[in-house]
Amino acid sequence: MNYNSEEDTDRSWRFSASDKSSSFPYHKGLNKTVSVDTTLDSSHSLNYADSCETYNSSTESLDSSTYIRPETPYNRFLERLKDPSCHDIVTAIKGLVVMLPGNMARSEVATISHNFIDIYAPKLLSVPLSILFKKLFNQLEVFSKLTDEEKLETVECFEKFTMQKLYPQCYRMDPMDAIEDERLQIQMLCLNWIEPHHLEITTMGDVNILKEAQNHLKNLYKYRSPRDKLIIILNFCRLVVYSIQKVTDKDVSCDEAFPLLILTIILTNPVELQSCIEFIQYFRHPSRHISEEAYAFTLLVSAVEFIREIGTSSHLKINTQDFQNKYNQNKLKYESRLQRLNSLVKTNSTETVSNNTLNTVNNSVNNNTNSANLFDQLKKFNLSTLFKMPLFKQDKKDVYDIIETLEYLESYLLDLPLTYQFKENSLDSPDLISDWRALVAMKNHITETIANVKTQAKKLL
């Protein structure tokens, strides 16, 4: 059920103190990001053309003789994937789609998809998982000459391609997802009277930029891969932050941005928001859920949790009686539907979404599971500075790569044959014996050093 209306949209920013944004050069089309310092780097920007299955429709309906795909990293990946050397990988993906059982828990499907990507992404790049598997992997010439950056992008594209094929089976696979989506939408409709001062927003952001942020969030549900959804969320957060920075000409803290983020989400009331959160939480590969994208996701999840709790405790700067009057007046419109949804929750509650959301939050902020207050953790960040950082830092992945390389060396050294057998009273040359002892000592020393470095590296994870 879609609760959005033109009336809701028109109401969005009517309370803005002043609209000085008419001169701001922003792109009205949804297929571009805004041209300001805080936008996505071009290599990580996302437009609709970069996701051939964004709208549940594919280019197969188009005349292949006239349609030319835009030159994007993902479309280049698709062209490379047509190479005959990639046939086995494409076949494996098709097999995964066909054989994936329909009665599995979401966590189990996520594990299978992550393991599949872990196995076949190295094969795609001709990087064997271990020496034992070396003979199993054929060299894929089409991907063998890529730069390191292109290889990272290829792994991202491979995850995107795989998850797009699995999307019908993975998205909203739990009956609770649709229920929680509708409950969240109704909650935001019950709160659509909220104004900036209720959230203690002292400075409103640039209206046109906030509208562009809304456009991104409205279309979040249309994307069919976890990374695409994350980039949309990142763009949304950047635009909200920049809307304040545009007005104040100062760096923006979390204290300033978070309330406006909440208000923008309420006024946008995007469809299937909880389903998108669950899809990202489970199906974005953990080794790549890092850096700014993870931070932006945490901000969104925190804002949604805040919105969900409004009404059960004191969250707004408003007289309690006034709040109850306004909130209940809206809630009456949806009372019968809420009762029906609540009864469905009782019959389908194998796991609660609130626990899932809490897990998302705890796992997203530097693994700080002992944090008593997530918002206190977020406050220490300067958001406008954070969102100017290069995207998708691979720090954690680099550590995994280092550990993997060390394990290769360790395996090699353990198997290294020093076949010479020293015997007392041997007639062999003293130089040979000396060299043999030196080699044994070196081997032992290097093996111990590798073990120590591995231990230190694992502490960084």
Buried (B, 14 or more C-beta within 10 A) or exposed (E): EEBBEEEBBEEBBEEBEEEEBEEBEBEEEBEBBBEBEBBBEEEBBBBBBBBBBBEEEEEEEEEEEEEEBEEBBBBBBBEBBEEEBBEEBBEBBEEBBEEBEEEBEBEEBBEBBBEBBEEBBBBBBBEBBEEEEEEEBEEBEBBEEBEEEBBBBBBBBBBBBBBBBBBEBBBBBBEBBBBBBBBBBBBBBBBBBBEBEBBEBEBBBBBBBBBBBBBBBBBBBBBBBBBBBBBBBBBBBBBBBBBBBBBEEEBBBBEBBBBBBBBBBBBBBBBBBBBBBBBBBBBBBEBBBBBBBBBBBBBBBBBBBBBBEBBEEEBBEBEEEEBEEBBEEBBEEBEEBBEEBEEBBEEEEEEEBEEBBBEBBBBBBEEEEEBEEBEEBBEEBEBBEBBBEEBBEBEBBEBBBBBBEBBBBBBEBEEEEEEBEEEEEEEEEEEEBEEBEEEEEEBEEBBEEBEEBBEEBEEEE
